[in-house]
Amino acid sequence: MFSFNNPVEIKFGEGIFTRLNEFVEDFGYERIVVAASGSQVKNGVVELIESLLGSKVREVVTGIEANPTLTNVESIASAMYEHDAHAVIATGGGSVMDAAKAAAASYMQGIGADELFGHTDFTEALPIIAIPSTSGSASEVTPTSVISDKENGLKVPLAGKGLYPKLAVVDPELTFTCPPNVTAVSGIDVICHALDCLGSIKSNPISDALAVRAAGLAFRNLEAAFLEPENREARRNMSLGSMLAGVAFSQTGTTASHAMSYYLTSHFSIPHGEACAFSLDEWFVINAEADSRLHQHAKDIGFEDAGDLVRRFNELKGKVGLRLTLKELGIGQEAMEDIAEETLKQANMKNNIAQLDKSEIVQLLERKEG
């Protein structure tokens, strides 16, 4: 028995972004706050949004950090209050979309940004239109938002059906200007999302099918997108793979590689996708040992078994310039116990098929020492 529900309306295709006014008019939104990454301002996307929507755009909020903070959330929410906003448009990578989601919940539920981490009911939020400019986070189709508290060294996932965007406008052309390092770090996250989904105790036949398809697209296209930024087919397939992986893990949640990633990012400034990819190889094999279906999933993606998949995964990481070991990340052996302990504290660790104890996670890290 399983259930499946993803309420996000998805518009996908090259050039579809230029129909934004049509979509907004369908919803009847008249007062809109735009949250945008600096790259979207620089590349002219924000200017085009303002041209398409005219006076409907009441304020543009930028300056959102790579790991969005409570301060970033507060700045977006403040604009919503000032303009009595009908909706928020989030354009950029996962950081912008996550910050906008958290702000939308803060605004609609009347709670301060500083109260979000103790809040558990995210069933309501201001309508969100998400326009991704990278292929990786898939925040445009998920009910989650990951926010950082720099002062306390925290990176906290928020989750609830209110955080699903109302509309996702996925236009591969917006990813053409991504620099190679962003393409690599965000693109590897597509595979992390897909394989985490397959390794979840909440997986089901629909999420499995989406995750297998997404992983295959990313394995076959990430290197080309990295080496050839204007390769239209590779960019389109990465955008599609990212979105499909997002729909998949919107049902299952992420699992162990993401649980471990939060501490790597908050304490060692490892970019999110690279932090997830760091341990994914180990977790996928461990999960396959606990559930042989993952070997079949690996075959369906195009590999002999789970071991063959992770060998290719690590080869791909090397080809796109991502680090493979703790030594390369600049993390010493003395941090292993803390990493293991913090991994076990994360809610998404409970989704993982294989449940390891602290000593077993330390052993995993020792294999990754380098």
N, C-alpha and C positions, 0 to 999 in steps of 0.2 A: 504494500500500500504506500502511495506517495501523493503529494499534491504539488502543484506548480502554478505560480502566479507572479507575473511581472507586469505592473501597470503602466510602464513607461511607453509613451507613443514614440516610435523611432522613425526618423526621416533620414535615409542613407543614400548617398550618391555624390558624385563629383559635380560641384556647382550648386548643390541644393541649398547651401547657405544663403544664396542670393534671393531665396524665396522666404526669408525670415519674416518680412512684413506680412506676408500672406498668412503665415502660421500664427503670428501674434494677433492679427485681426480676427482670426477664427475663435480665439479665446476671449477677445474683447478687453485685453489689458491696455490701459491708457497711461498708467504711471509706472515706469520701469526703472529699476536700478541695475546698472551693469557692473559686474565684477570682472576684471580683466587682468591677465598677466602683462608684464611689461613688454613681452615680445609681441603680444597682440596689439598693443598701442603702437609699437615701433613698426610693425608690418602693415599697418593701415586697416586692420580688421575692425578695430573699435570705431574708426572714422567711418567705415562702411556701414556698421551697425547704426550709427547716428544718422547717416544718410538715408538708410532704409526705413528707419523708424521715426525720424524727425523729433517732434516735441514729446513723443512718448518716453524718450530717454531723459530722465530727470537728473541723473548723476552717474558718473563713472568712477568707480573705486579701484585703485591700483595699489601697487606696493605690497602685494601679498607674497609672503616668503615661501621658499621651496617646501618647507614643512610648516604649514599654516598655523598661526598662533591664535591664542584667545584675543590678542589685540587686533589681529587681522579680522577676526569674526566680528568684534565690536565695531570696527570701522564700517563694515558693510551693513550691520544692523542699524547703526546710527543713521545711515543714509536712508534706510527703509522707513524709519520713524519720521525723519525730516520731511519725506515726500509722500507719506501715507501710501506706500508702494502697493501696486497690484501684483507684481511679480519681480523676480530677479533673473537676469540673464548672466550666466557664468561662462566666460570664454577663455580658454587656456588649457593648462594641464590639470592633473588631478588636484593639485594644491588649491587652485582657484575654485574648482567645483566643490571641493570639500569645505572650504571656508564659506562659500555661499550657502551650502546646505545647512551648515551649523548656524549661520546667521539667520536663515529663513526660519529655522525652528525657534531660535531665540526670540525673534521678532513676533512670530505668530503665537507663541506660548507665553510671552510676556516675562521671560526670565533673562537675567543678565548673562553675558558670555562667561563670567566667572562662576556661574552656577551650573554650567553644562556638564562638567565632569561628575557631578553628583546627581544628575538628572537621568531618569531611566525611561520616561515616556516621550518617545519621539514620533507620535502618531499624527502630529499636525505641523505643517510648515507652510510658509508662503510659497506659492507655485514657482517652480524653478525650470528655466529653459537652459539646458546644458549644451554647450558647443565645444567639443574637445578639439584641441590643436595638436595633440600628441596621440600616439597609439600605445596605450599601456594601462593607464589607471582604470579605465572603464567606469569611472565615477558617474558618467552620464546615465548609466542604467542600473545602478545599485542603490540600496537603502542604507549606505554607510558613509561616514565622514571621519577622517582621522585628523585629530587636532593636537598640537604640541603646546606644552607649558614649559617654556625655556627655564624659568626660574627654578622649577622643581625637577627638571630633567625628565619630564613625562611625555609620552606620546600615546594618546588615548583614542581608541575607536568608539564612535557613537553609532548607534544602529536603531532603526525603526522605520516603519512603512511610510511615515511622513517625509523621510529623506529621499524617497524616490523622486527624481525629477518628473515634472509633468510631460516634458518633451525633450528628446535628445535629437539634435541636428548634427549628424555625423557626416562631415564632408572631407573626404581624403585630401582634397586640394589644400586644406588648411594645414596639413602636416608637411607640405613640401619644404617649408622654410626651417624645419627643425634641424639644428646642427647635429652632426654625427653622434656626439656624446649623449645628447638627449634622446635621439633615436635608439641608441643602444640600451640606455638605462630604462627607458619607458618600454621599449619593445621586449626586453627580456621578461618584464613583468607580465606580459601576455601569457608566456609559457608558465610562469609561476602561478598565475591565477588558474589556468587550465589544470595544471597538475595538482595544485592544492585542492581544487574542486573534486578531482578524481579520487583523492586521498581522504575525502571527508566521509564521516559516518552518515551524513545527511544526503549523500549523492543519490541520484535516481536515474532512470533510463534517459530522461530528457536532458538533464544536466550533463550526464556522461556524453551523450551524442554531441552536444554543443561544445563541451570541453575538448573532446577528441578533435573535432573540426577546427577549433580555434588553435590548438597546439600545432596541428599540422600546418596551418597557414603561417604561423609564426616561425616554425622551424624552417620552412621552405623560403621565407621571404625576408627575414630580419637582416641577414647578411647583405642582401642586395639593396635593401632600403638604407643600410648603413654606408655602403660603399658608393651607391648611386642615388643621392638624395632626390633626384627628379625622376626616378624610375616609377612611372605611374602605376604599373601593375603591382609592384612591390608595396608601394604606399597604400594602394587600395586594399590589398589583401591584409596588410597589417592593421588598417583601420577596421576591417571586417572582423579579423581575428580578435582584436581587442574588445570590440562590442559583444561578440558571441561569448567570449570568456566571461565578460561582465554579467551577461544574462545568466550564464551557468552558475557562477559563484554567488549571484544574488539569491539563489535558492539554498545553497549549501554552506555559505560562509567560507572564509579562508581557513587554513589549517596551520600546520607546524612551521613552515618556512616563514610565513607572515608573523606568527607568534614570536619567533626568534628575531625577526627583522627590527622590531620596534626599539629594542635596547641598542642594537647596532647603530641605528639611525640617531637616536636621542643622545647617546653617550659618545659615539665615535664619528658622527656626521657622515655615515655611509649613505649614499643616495638610496631611496626606498627600493627601487627595482633591483639594484645591485645587492642590497642587504638581504632581500628575499632569495635571490638567486644563489647567494653564498652557500646556504645549507640545503637548498632544494634537492640536489642530487642525492644526498644522504637520506633525506626523509622519503623520497619516492621509492628508493630501494627498500628501506625499512618497512614502508607500508605495503609494498609488493610481497615481502616475506610474510606479512600478516594476512594479506588478502590477495590471492593469486589472480584475481580479476584485473589487477593493475598490469600484469604481464600481457594480458589480452588487449588492454587499452593501449599499451605501448606498441603492440603489433598493428592495431588499427591506425595508429598515428603514422606508422611506417618503419618501425624498428623490430628487431628480433625479440627483444624482451626488455624488462625494466633496466637491466644493466647496460644494454646497448643504447637505450635512450639516454641515460645519464652520461655515458661516454660522449655521445654526440652533443649533448647539452653543454658539457664542459669545453668541448672543442669550439662550439659556437661562442661561448662566453669569451674565450681567448681571442677569437677572430674579431670580435667587436670591442675589444679592449677592456673587458671587465676582469676583476681580480678573482683568484681562485682560492687563496689561502688566508689564514689569519695573519701570517707574516706579511703578505702583500698588502693587507688592510691596515697594517701597523698596530695590530692588537696582540698583546702578550699573553702568555699562559696564565698569568695572575688574574686575568679577567674571566676565565672560563667558568668558574663557579657562579659568578654573578650573572653571566649571560644565561647559564642553565636555569638558575633560580628565577630570573625574570621571565624567561620563556614559559615556565610552568605556571606563572601567575596570569597569563593572558587567557581571556575567555575563548579565543579561537583555537587554543591548544586542545581544548576539550573536544573539538570537532574531529581531531586527527584519528585515523584508524588505529595506529599504533600508539599506545600510551607508555612513554618512557619515564623512568624516574631520573632524579638529578644526576646520579652517577653515570647513567647510560647516556645522558645528553652531554656530559663532560667528555665521555669516551668519543662521542660523535665529533666534538670539537677538537679533540686531540688528533683525530684522523684528518682534520682540516688545517692542522697547525702549519704545515709547510716547512 
